[in-house]
Amino acid sequence: MIPIGRVKAILKTYGLRPKKRLGQHFLLDDKLMERLADYASLGPGDIVLDVGAGLGFLTEILARVSELVLAVELDKGLVRVLRDRLSGYQNVRIIEGDVFSVELPAFNKAVSAPPYNVISKLIFWLLDKPEHELSVLIVQEELARRLVATPGSDAYGRLTVMAYYRADVELLEPVPRESFWPRPDVNSMAIKLLSRPAPFRVEDEAIFSALVRGLFSHRNKLVKKALRLALSALGMDEREARGLALGAPHASRRVRELSPEDMAEIANYVAGELGRP
């Protein structure tokens, strides 16, 4: 375990403090960091993304076992730390800025303990990358449970369906709050996202994504009502939305009971109806 005193000393040297608004919690468990690299099966040829590289402890471990590490950090002060601490690694590229807006080289894997406030967006962003093979991430425990939730459960929702559409999700190991400084308010979980072909057919991904979001906005309603509301919110005429919803598959079931495959069936039905002359 990396001593808290060492972390505080590094920050003090650079006149820095953890920024709550950026969700900064520094991972201390170096053994866990090594396991994260192992879970990702890193080796020569792997280009690895580390989002929210912080003080670079994980980045160092990744650099020892991969071809190139892209260490992305938004905090200008921490970027200075990274450039000094990792100057001896020729295979680390430090990139300052927001991972969603900076220009990045192609990468095939991601291993990181990203700030909590970007994790959901990061997962969708990673799974949309065609070159993405796998990610090993530390996320909030509650979010991890949502990723693998079953239909009908309280945790089941849009994140479950969209992640399942893109990847196999594996819960690797719990990460207690004590593994970080400052301690977050919740426990975490290490997870693995393994990209794979979709397990079911989707005719129009934009319609599928929009309807999954819209339907889960009314998760406890019957599909025929939830779909009408979702289609109306997307700009469809009220009468047309009502007629389409009444004829939809699974119209008399609750949204929360639908499997991802059921969601796709509804989206394909809507796409087909919209495509008819």
PyMOL commands that set and color helices and strands:
alter all, ss='L'
color gray80, all
select helices_A, chain A and resi 4-13+20-22+30-39+57-65+76-85+116-127+141-147+158-166+177-179+205-216+223-233+238-246+255-257+260-274
alter helices_A, ss='H'
color red, helices_A
select strands_A, chain A and resi 26-27+47-51+68-73+92-96+109-112+134-140+167-175+180-181+188-195
alter strands_A, ss='S'
color yellow, strands_A
deselect
rebuild
show_as cartoon
